[in-house]
Amino acid sequence: MTALYQQVSAGILRQVQTGVLQIGDKLPREADYASELGISRSTLRLAFAELERLGVLERKKRAGTTIIANQPKPQFNMSTTGLHDLLSLGRDTELKITQMQSVKTLENPHLKDYADAKDLWLEITGTRTLPGEGIPFNATTIYVPARFSGIKPLMSSSETSVFKVIEDTFDISVGRVSQTAKAISCPTEAAQTIGIAPQAPALQIAAQLYAQDGYLMEISIATFDPERFQVRTDVEIE
């Protein structure tokens, strides 16, 4: 069932897209608009927040709420309710690979807490792009342990995901995903890749994928443009 604030935000968006409301128009004061729509101010605020997140509205203190676009900005939404959802990024967007090389554990800070039998990893560097978009929303580096590094000659310049190639090649499946998200100042190289200013706020997600037998399949370090990516978690306690 769609929440009331989502119905309200969808209704306002329809008015913008059909021309009832125009780019540049200012919406009425919250109290007046909520009364006009027959909803509470808290519901209206949630609807405004949703439209602001989509890039349709801009809210400024003392300046009010202004319509700034008639289409939501492109954005990848990852809703996580289980393992299948956590892997959606690797299924629903395209990974364009720019470089592959072997690296040693001790030479890379991202690998310092891991040990690999041959002390070598396959490092895969690439980007992810939303359908129809030219600028990547994600700069990614993936580390594959030596156990699975035989996938290198099988990799093409464009894949949905590295883990899928590992699954198909070695007849295994991802059984566990562990990931950590944090806000960072975007490094210059990644900023240039995803089209934001160097040192601007960015989201970094470090993830470890394990096979059902417990073996580590890959480590990924991904930097995202926070304006074009969000993570939603919905967990039900039984």
Secondary structure as the mmCIF struct_conf table of DSSP 4:
data_model
#
loop_
_struct_conf.conf_type_id
_struct_conf.id
_struct_conf.beg_label_comp_id
_struct_conf.beg_label_asym_id
_struct_conf.beg_label_seq_id
_struct_conf.end_label_comp_id
_struct_conf.end_label_asym_id
_struct_conf.end_label_seq_id
HELX_RH_AL_P HELX_RH_AL_P1 LEU A 4 GLN A 17
TURN_TY1_P TURN_TY1_P1 THR A 18 GLY A 19
BEND BEND1 VAL A 20 LEU A 21
TURN_TY1_P TURN_TY1_P2 ILE A 23 GLY A 24
HELX_LH_PP_P HELX_LH_PP_P1 ASP A 25 ASP A 25
STRN STRN1 LYS A 26 LYS A 26
HELX_LH_PP_P HELX_LH_PP_P2 LEU A 27 ARG A 29
HELX_RH_AL_P HELX_RH_AL_P2 GLU A 30 LEU A 37
TURN_TY1_P TURN_TY1_P3 GLY A 38 GLY A 38
BEND BEND2 ILE A 39 ILE A 39
HELX_RH_AL_P HELX_RH_AL_P3 ARG A 41 ARG A 53
TURN_TY1_P TURN_TY1_P4 LEU A 54 GLY A 55
BEND BEND3 VAL A 56 VAL A 56
STRN STRN2 LEU A 57 LYS A 60
TURN_TY1_P TURN_TY1_P5 LYS A 61 ALA A 63
STRN STRN3 GLY A 64 ILE A 67
BEND BEND4 ASN A 70 GLN A 71
HELX_LH_PP_P HELX_LH_PP_P3 PRO A 72 PRO A 74
STRN STRN4 PHE A 76 THR A 80
BEND BEND5 THR A 81 GLY A 82
HELX_RH_AL_P HELX_RH_AL_P4 LEU A 83 LEU A 86
TURN_TY1_P TURN_TY1_P6 LEU A 87 LEU A 87
HELX_RH_AL_P HELX_RH_AL_P5 SER A 88 ASP A 92
BEND BEND6 THR A 93 THR A 93
STRN STRN5 GLU A 94 LYS A 104
HELX_RH_3T_P HELX_RH_3T_P1 THR A 105 GLU A 107
HELX_RH_3T_P HELX_RH_3T_P2 PRO A 109 LEU A 111
TURN_TY1_P TURN_TY1_P7 LYS A 112 ASP A 113
TURN_TY1_P TURN_TY1_P8 ALA A 117 LYS A 118
BEND BEND7 ASP A 119 ASP A 119
STRN STRN6 LEU A 120 THR A 129
TURN_TY1_P TURN_TY1_P9 PRO A 131 GLY A 132
BEND BEND8 GLY A 134 ILE A 135
BEND BEND9 PHE A 137 PHE A 137
STRN STRN7 ASN A 138 PRO A 145
HELX_RH_3T_P HELX_RH_3T_P3 ALA A 146 LEU A 154
BEND BEND10 SER A 157 SER A 157
STRN STRN8 SER A 158 GLU A 159
BEND BEND11 THR A 160 THR A 160
HELX_RH_AL_P HELX_RH_AL_P6 VAL A 162 PHE A 170
TURN_TY1_P TURN_TY1_P10 ASP A 171 ASP A 171
STRN STRN9 VAL A 174 SER A 185
HELX_LH_PP_P HELX_LH_PP_P4 CYS A 186 PRO A 187
HELX_RH_AL_P HELX_RH_AL_P7 THR A 188 ILE A 194
TURN_TY1_P TURN_TY1_P11 GLY A 195 GLY A 195
BEND BEND12 ILE A 196 ILE A 196
TURN_TY1_P TURN_TY1_P12 PRO A 198 GLN A 199
STRN STRN10 PRO A 201 ALA A 211
TURN_TY1_P TURN_TY1_P13 GLN A 212 ASP A 213
BEND BEND13 GLY A 214 GLY A 214
STRN STRN11 LEU A 216 PHE A 224
HELX_RH_3T_P HELX_RH_3T_P4 PRO A 226 ARG A 228
STRN STRN12 PHE A 229 THR A 233
#
